[in-house]
Amino acid sequence: MKELVEYIAKNLVDHPEEISVVDVTDEEGVTVYEVSCNPDEKGKLIGKSGRTAKAIRTLVRACSARHGKRATVEIV
């Protein structure tokens, strides 16, 4: 799942080498993938009205549910 988030994020920005993804497990069993990038490119990850970020979260939730897990994405 981490590779999926990293792949999507790196293809959205101009400087993919500055993308880092860290996975943190919540106490409720939800895995949170924190994506950090260059502050100038944060808007490209979030998208207009948050549509891109919402689409990334939807993909991650669907893939994780298929494997019987729960996950979400946060852009730091």
C-alpha positions in Angstrom: 0.0 0.0 0.0 2.9 2.4 0.8 4.3 1.8 -2.7 0.9 2.7 -4.2 0.7 6.0 -2.3 4.3 6.8 -3.1 3.8 6.0 -6.8 0.7 8.3 -7.1 2.3 11.1 -5.2 5.6 11.0 -7.2 3.7 11.2 -10.5 1.7 14.3 -9.4 4.6 16.6 -8.5 7.5 18.2 -10.4 10.2 17.1 -7.9 9.4 13.4 -7.1 12.7 13.0 -5.2 11.3 15.2 -2.4 8.3 12.9 -1.7 8.4 10.8 1.4 5.7 8.4 2.7 5.7 7.2 6.3 3.2 4.7 7.6 1.9 5.0 11.2 -0.5 2.5 12.8 -3.3 4.0 14.9 -4.5 2.4 18.1 -7.7 1.5 16.3 -5.8 -0.6 13.7 -6.0 2.0 11.0 -2.8 2.6 9.0 -2.2 6.2 8.2 0.1 7.1 5.4 1.7 10.5 5.9 2.9 12.1 2.7 5.3 14.9 2.9 6.6 17.0 0.0 8.0 20.4 -1.0 5.7 23.1 0.4 5.4 24.7 -3.0 4.0 21.5 -4.5 1.5 20.7 -1.7 -1.3 22.2 -3.8 -0.7 19.6 -6.6 -1.2 16.8 -4.1 -4.3 18.3 -2.6 -5.9 19.5 -5.8 -8.6 22.0 -6.5 -11.1 21.9 -3.5 -9.2 18.8 -2.2 -10.4 16.5 -5.1 -7.0 14.9 -5.8 -6.4 14.2 -2.1 -9.9 12.7 -1.8 -9.3 10.5 -4.9 -6.0 9.2 -3.4 -7.8 8.4 -0.1 -10.6 6.6 -2.0 -8.1 4.4 -3.8 -6.1 3.6 -0.7 -9.3 2.7 1.2 -10.6 0.5 -1.6 -7.2 -1.3 -1.9 -6.8 -1.8 1.8 -10.4 -3.0 2.2 -9.7 -5.6 -0.4 -6.9 -7.0 1.8 -9.1 -6.8 4.9 -7.4 -3.8 6.4 -8.2 -0.1 7.0 -6.0 2.7 5.8 -6.1 6.4 5.0 -3.8 9.1 3.7 -2.8 12.5 5.2 -0.8 15.1 3.5 1.7 16.7 5.9 
